[in-house]
Amino acid sequence: MTINVHQLEQQLQYPFRDQSLLLQALTHPSYLHEVGGNDGGDYQRLEFLGDAVLGLLLAEMLYIRYPDWDEGALSQLRSRLAGQDLLADRARKLGIGSFILLGRGEEQSAGREKDSILADVMEALIAALYQDGGLQAARALVELMFEELAAAPESLVLGRDFKSELQEYLSSSGYPAPEYRLLEESGPPHDRSFVFQIMVGDKSAGVGQGKSKKIAQQTAAAEALDKLQSAAGQIV
């Protein structure tokens, strides 16, 4: 597979001096195993560094944006922003999946759409920018990825797992388990949008939209839980 490095640099808004760092950040271990590359040539070491750099830069961003927040609130939002589902969502928004070098097995199992791989590559890319251009280069990408989300934390269903809460609420109230139905999937590959409906028995309990299936399901669960609690536990 040939990667259009220039196109990816445009999407990252950064020209690499050392493009080998960029290629390493995009190389899945399965690809390296197939081509017989040396150990350490995949993205795993960069991912390790990128995780730390991302944590620092998100902490800096939130510390400046929310001067009145305490440590607990700042930590909670940073953890949510750095979660696998949101990292994968940011990777999709930037169209990263089409540039990843995968082995045949991962390619056949839709590896380009796996949250785990997309999130790992996103962290590796942050590290590659840090190695190539220093903290400011990495900061520019983190701001590009997260500034909008950091400015509207309420959109992240912050700190709560609404799917688990809904499951527990339904179970304790004698309702059957919820069923998540995909109603709509739209948009180009790098900017997908999903709409999920929650069915409880034969009734609709909530609908949610998001840039990943997980976010859409969480949003739908949040709506369903709010409706149930507002209606004194009745599904109408």
N, C-alpha and C positions, 0 to 999 in steps of 0.2 A: 504494500500500500504506500502511495506517495502522499505526503502531507503538504498542503499548500501553506507553508510557513508564513508567507506574507499576509495571507488572508487572516490567519489566526492572530498575528501580531496586530492587525488592524482592529480585530474584535477585542483584544486585550488592551488596545490603545498604548502599546509599548513595543518599540523595536529592540530586539535582543542584540547585544554585542556578541554573545556566545550562544549560538542557536542550538548547540549540543545540549545545553541545559533545558531548553524548551522541549527538545525531542525526548530527553530522558523523562521529563515530567509527564509525557503522554504515553510512555511505554509500560504496558501492563506486563507483569511477570510471565504470563502465558505466552506472550509474543516473543519475549527474550528466550524462553525455553525452546521454542520451535526453531528460531534462527540460530541457536547455539551461541548467544551472546554471553559476555562475562557477567558474573554475579555483581550486583550493585549498579547495573546499567538500567534497571527499571525505576519506577517512580517511588519505591518504598522508602528509601532514605530521605528523599526530598519531602515526602508526605510527613515524615516524622518532624522535620524542621518546620514545614509549613504549618503544622498544627500549633506549634509554639508561637510562630510569627503572627498567625491569625488571632490567637488569643490575646497577644499584646496589643495589636492594632485595634481590635474590637473594644478592648478595655479602654484604650486611649480615646477612641471615638465616643463611647458612652460616657466616660468621665467628663469630657468637655461638653457634650450635649445636655447632660442631665446633672447640673451642679448640686441640685437639692436631693438627689436620690442617695439612699444609704447603700452600704456594701452589698447587702443581701439582694436588693432590687437590681443593682448593676450586674451582679454575678448571674442572677436568674436570666436577665435579658441576653447577656453575652452567651450563656450556655444555649439558649434557644436559637440565637442567630447562627451559632457554630454547629448546630445539630445536623445530622446526616441528611435529613429530608430537605432542609433549607439550602445546604451546600449543593445538593444535587439539583435543586430547583434553580439556583443561580447558574450552575454549569449548563443546564438546558437553555436558560435565557441567553447565555453567551454562545450557544451552539458548540460546546466543547465536545460532545459525544462523537461527532463525525470525524474528529481529528485523532481519537485515541487509537493506538496501535495494539490490537488484540490478537491472541492466538485463535486458531480455528474453532476450538471448543467454546470459548467465550463469545466469539462472533455468532455462532449458531444458537447460543442460549440468550441472545439479545443483551449481551454485556454492555452495549453502549447506552442502554436504558436503565441499567441497574443503579439504584441510589448509592450503593456502597462504592462502586467503581467511580462514578461521577464525583462523589464527595472526596474520595482519595485523590483523584486527579486534580481537583480544584485546590486542595491543600498543597499538592506538589507544585502546581503552577505558581502559587503564592511564594513558595520557597525559591523557585527558579527566578522569579523577579527579584526577590531579596538578594539572592546570590549574584545576579547579574547587574542590578542597578541600585542595590542598597535598600534601606528601609523606606525611603520616599517612593521608590518604584512599587514596592509591595503595598504601601499605604494607598497609592492611587487606585490600584485594583480593588482593594478592600472597600474603599469608599464608593467606587463604581458599583460594586456588588451589593453593598449593604446600607448605604446612606438612606435610601427610600424606606427600607424596612425599619431601620433604627429610629426613623422619625415618626413611625406609626406603630408602636409596639402592640397596640390593641388588636392589630390585624393578625398577630401571630398566635392568637389564643395562648398567651404567654403563661408558661409554667404549668399548664394543665393538660392532662390527657383526657379529652372529652369522650373519646371512644370507650375508654375503660370506665369512666364515670357513668356514661349512659348504660353500659352493660350492667354495671352494679345496680343502678337505679331500677332498670327494667326487671332484673332478677328479683330484687327485694320487693317489687310491687306486683309480682305474679304475672308479668308479661313474658312473651316468648323473646328469644334472642333477636337482635336487630339484623336485618339483611341490607347490605350495601349494594345498590344497583348503579352502574355507570350509565348515566342518561346521555351524556354528550362528551365527545373528545374532539377538539378543534385546534386550529392554528398550525403554523409551520413547525417542523421538527425541533427547532431551537427555541420555540416559544409556545409550547402546548398549553391548553387550558382544559380542565376536566370538570364535569358536573356530576355529582353523586346524589342519589336519593336514598333515604333510609326508610325501609319498610318494617313495620312491626305488625306481624300478622298480615292482614290484607289492607292496612292503612298506612298512608304516608306520614312519617313523623318529622321529616326535615329534609332540606335540600342545601347543598353547599358547593361552592366553586373554588378552584385553586389551580396553581401552576404545576402541581404534582398530585397524584392520586391520594397520597397521604394527607396533604393539606386540605384537599377537597373533602375527604372523609371526615377529618377533624372538624372542619367548618360545619358540615352537615350534622355531626353529632352535637356540636355546641348549640345549634339551632333547635334540634330535637329536645335536648335536655332543658333548654330555656322554656320551650313550649309546654313540656310536661310539667315542669315545676310551676309555671304561671297558671296552668289549668288544673292545679291541685291533683296532678298525677294522671289526668285523663287524656287519652289519645283521641282526638276528634278529627 
